[in-house]
Amino acid sequence: METFVSRKRRRLSPPPDRPRKPRFDDVKAVEPSVEEDSTEVKLAVLASLHPYVEQSVLLDLLLANEGSVEATSQGLSNPRDEQSPRKRSTVASLAYQSSISRFASQQSVNASKAKRLTKKGRTLHLYSPEDVATHTPCSIIHNFLRPDEADALLEELLEEVPSFDRATFKLFDNVVQSPHTACFYVQSVEDQEKQKTEYLYNGSYLTDIRQITPHMRRISPKVQDAVNGAVATRIKHYPGGKKLRHQSPKAWIPNAAFVNCYDGGEESVGYHSDQLTYLGPRAIIGSLSLGVTREFRVRRIVPREDSPSTSTPIDSEGQIAIHLPHNSLLVMHAEMQEEWKHAIAPAPAIDPHPIAGRRRINITYRDYRESFHPRYTPRCACGLATVLRVVQRKRENWGRYFWICHVGATPGKEGCTFFQWAEFDDDGEPKDIKVEEKRRDETQQQQQRK
């Protein structure tokens, strides 16, 4: 889908003897079946009624109103506010955009009930926070930090970037490298040691684990408050105003972070879901963007039937591009990792940032839950803790979680065939004998403190 953008242009004044502007009722009186015509005919009708609106905008609004020419025309004739869409700028100040929801009839902030605007093979570009919240599993906050705070954090992390590394892992029997560099940060020296000796990533232990930088430590409370506020708002719009099943009711605490660097438009990351192993089901992630603006793309996962003949195309519902400018905080909500995939798309051209140049720094804050420490998770025949995944493709078991060996993801190693369904209570806590061991450990620790 063409970018939903309204650009500044000189508006021509109509001649004094211009006849009365046509209305939808005039067209309907001549051709009452206009609502049953093809998209091209509908666009032609709308263009005749609203000649000063660009065709790409008309198409977006037509899709938003489920193909209804009448509803689209009424929305354009009676906008919900008096501000011109051509005079409202985005925070990124790269383009001028009107909120889709402003024109769509009966649009709701409730993401679960929002009309889907994406189509197969198309990309819908979103800029405004209200549209992001309505049509994706995310929330976005522009100008999250004070400008001086954001710049100081960016400069601090740019000094760290030269020592970042590219992860190497095995994918379908091929050894591949991450298309961007990254590093992992934790809160304390104690957490560093635990991560190096107890937590596995892609079947092996990380060696370069760092304590969070002074500026990262300074803004962590702000990220925590903003994410918890966004989650509370999101829950109000879930069915019945209740959290999702398996979503933790506890406050989200950012105790670990991956810092990624995308140096230039060619560095990217393909569609994926983040690992749930140490976060648990219905994980929430806070992602802070610094430096150049890049596109964060999301697409809904469509499960398929077991029969190969009824397989669903990967891009059957199109994709949505969320533009992430400098100093913006994106919240990936509880439905994201299980039901959607996300990516950072390659950029043919980028506008350099005055401090970062061609680079984008991204901090993904995560809440590592104690009940998902490796000591409480199942071990495979290799003797190592397994990883948690969710069924996303097959409709029969869609949404079910399972534990599986991940040693084979390490180059030079072969894993085993371990598989075990995972069971969680409504709050996302494991239903397993290991949890009893955790409770005994906690009781012993409390007794030792006394």
Secondary structure, 3 states (H helix, E strand, C coil): CCCCCCCCCCCCCCCCCCCCCCCHHHHHHHCCCHHHCCHHHHHHHHHHHCCCCCHHHHHHHHHHCCCCHHHHHHHHHCCCCCCCHHHCECCCCCCECCCHHHHCCCCCCCCCCCCCCCCCCCEEEECCHHHHHHHCCEEEECCCCCHHHHHHHHHHHHHHHHHCECCEEEECCEEEECCCEEEEEECCHHHHHHHHHHCEECCEECCCEEECCHHHHHHHHHHHHHHHHHHHHHHHCCHHHCCCCCCCCCCCCCCEEEEEEEECCCCCEEEECCCCCCCCCCCCEEEEEEECCEEEEEEECCCECCCHHHCCCCCCCCEEEEEECCCEEEEECCCHHHHEEEEECCCCCCCCECCCECEEEEEEEECCCHHHCHHHCCECCCCCECEEEECCCECCCCCCEEEECCHHHCCCCCCCCCEEEECECCCCCECCHHHHHHHHHHHHHHHHHC
